[in-house]
Amino acid sequence: MEFIFQEQVIQFDQDPTVEQIIEQINTWLNNSYYFSHLIVDGVNVYEEPEQYLTENLGSIDKLEIVARTAKEFTNEILLSAENYLQGAIPELTKLSDGFYNNPASDTWDDFGDMLEGMQWLNQIIVSIDQLPKQPQNWDEYLKLAATLEVELKNLEEAMENSDNVLIGDIIQYEMAPLYEAFEKEIQTTIDTEGSRHDVN
């Protein structure tokens, strides 16, 4: 098996263990890089790489590690968040309308998706906050994250009280502007400190 990270190559004559591979990845990354994904025989593996290695180790010929610097990691995660927000913001109006008009099961499904998105945004903030360096406008992100937590609790309380109108109000008057503010901060960060893949 050929094991590659950037310009470094290790050739294993015998199959290594998953533990040996992970140990080597950690040595290569060494707090300077953040693991992104694996490329196994030309196939990108983003989810559960350790499990993938465990299940396929004997048949792998070429294993490549893809990692990012802290700045690249931040930029990529913010690009993903921006993309999510651009799709989610227009859906919030439809979602709030659904709660004003006796919510159907698909409205509740969409509500669950929104909650997952809120948790994902919060996890992004936590992840970037743990990096050695954050974007210059980081204080704004932290304020928005605090507001996100408050609105999550407000939504929880409205659900406990079966107050569908309040849920609709929170989505329309709190969540939509909050998502727009997140999108604005993310765009500012990407445009001043990061990069976009589709820009010539």
N, C-alpha and C positions, 0 to 999 in steps of 0.2 A: 504494500500500500504506500502511495505517495501522499504525504501530509504537508500542506502548504499554508503559510501565512506570509503575505506580502512577498518578499524576496527569499524568505527562508523556506527550505525544503528538507524534510526528513523522509528517508526511505526506510520503511519497515520491511524486513525480509519475512518476519513472522507477524501474524496479526497481533496488534497491541490490545490491551484491555481498554474498556471504556474509561476506566479510572486513569490509565496512563495518558489517554488522549486529553481528558479534561485537565489533568495536571499540566500537560504541555501547553494547552490553550491558556491556562492561567499564567504560566511562565511567560508566554509570548505577550499577553495583554498587559500584565504587570502594572495595573493602575494607570496606564497611559492610553489605553484603548477600551472601548466598550463593545462587547460581543453583539453582533448583529444577527448573523445566521451562518449556516453551513452551505457549501456547495458540494454535493456528493455525486461524483461521476456526472457532473454537468447539471444536476437538479438542485434548485434552491430549496433548502429546508429551514423554514422559519419557526415552526411550532414543534415543541417538545423534542429538541435535538438530541438530548440524552437518550430518550426512549428510542428514537430513530436509530441512533448508533447501536444501542443494545440489540435491536431487532435485525439490523442489517450488517453488522460489523464484518462478518465473514465474507461478504460479497463486494465490499468496497475496494475499488482500485485507486481512486483519487479523492482525497478529502481536503477541501479548502476552507479556511476560516475567513469570514468577512467580519471586520471590526471597524469601528469608527472612533475618531477622536471625540473628546467631550463636545467640542463645537459642532462637529458633523452630526453627532448623536442628537444634540439639541435641535439643530436645524431640521433633521429628518423627522423627528417626533413632532415638531411644530408644523411642518408641512402636512403631516397626517392629520393633526388637529384642525388646521385651517380647512383642509378638504372636508373633514367631518362636519365642521360648523357651517360651511357653505351649503351642504346638503340638508343639515338639520334645521337651520333657521327658517326656511320657507315652510317646513313641516309643522312648526310650532303653532302657526295660526290655525291650520286644519285641526291639529290636536286640541287646542283650546276650544274651538268651535264644537268639537265632538263632546266635550264635557258640559257645554252649555245645553246640549240637546240629548239628554239621557244617553250616556256613553254605551256603545255597543262593544262586543268582545274585541273587535279589531282596534277600537279606540284604546282599550286597556292594553292590548298587545303593543301598540305604538307608544303608550305611556311607559310600559316596561322597557322598551328600547331607549326612550329618552332617559330613564333612570340609569340604565347601563352606560349611556353616553356621558351622563353627569359624573358617574363614578370613574369612568375612563379619563375624563378631563382632570379630575382630582388626582388620579394616579400619575398623570403626566406631570402635574405640578410637584408632587412629592418626589418623583424621579429626578426632575431637573434641579429641585432644591438640594438634593444630595450630591450634586456634582460640585467639583472644586470652584467652578465659575458659572454664574448665571448671567442671563441677558441684562443689559443696562436698565431696562424698564421692569425689572423683576418685582419691585415693590407693588407695581400695579397688578401683576399676576397674583400676588399674595392677597391683595385686597379682594380681587375678584373670586379667588378660591374661598376666602372667608364668607363672602356673600353666597357663593354656591352651597356651602355647608348649611347656612341659615335657611336657604330656600328648600334644600332637601328636607330639613326638619319640618318646615312649614307644610311641604307636600305630604309628609308622613302624617302630620297631625290632621290635615284636611282629609286624608284617606281614612284615618281612624274614625273621624266624625262623619264619614260618608257625605262630605260636602263637595259635590261635583262642581258646583258653581265656583267655589273657592279654588278648587284645583285648576279650573279653566282660567280664572283670574291670575293665579300665580304664574301659569304658563305664559299667558299673554302679556301681563304687565311686569313681571319680574324676570322670568327665564329668557324670553325673547330679547329684551334689552341686555341682559347679562351675556347671552351668547354673542350678541353683536359687539359688546365691549371686549369679550375674549378675542373675537375675530380681529378687531382693530389692533389690539396689543400684539397679537401673533403676527399680523401683517407688518406692523412697525418693526418688530424684531427681525423678521426674515428680510425685510427690505433694507434695514440698516446694518445688520450684523451677519446675516446668513446669505443664502443664495437660493434661487429657484432653478429647477432642472430644465424647465421649458423656455428659459429666456435665452435669446440669441446672443 
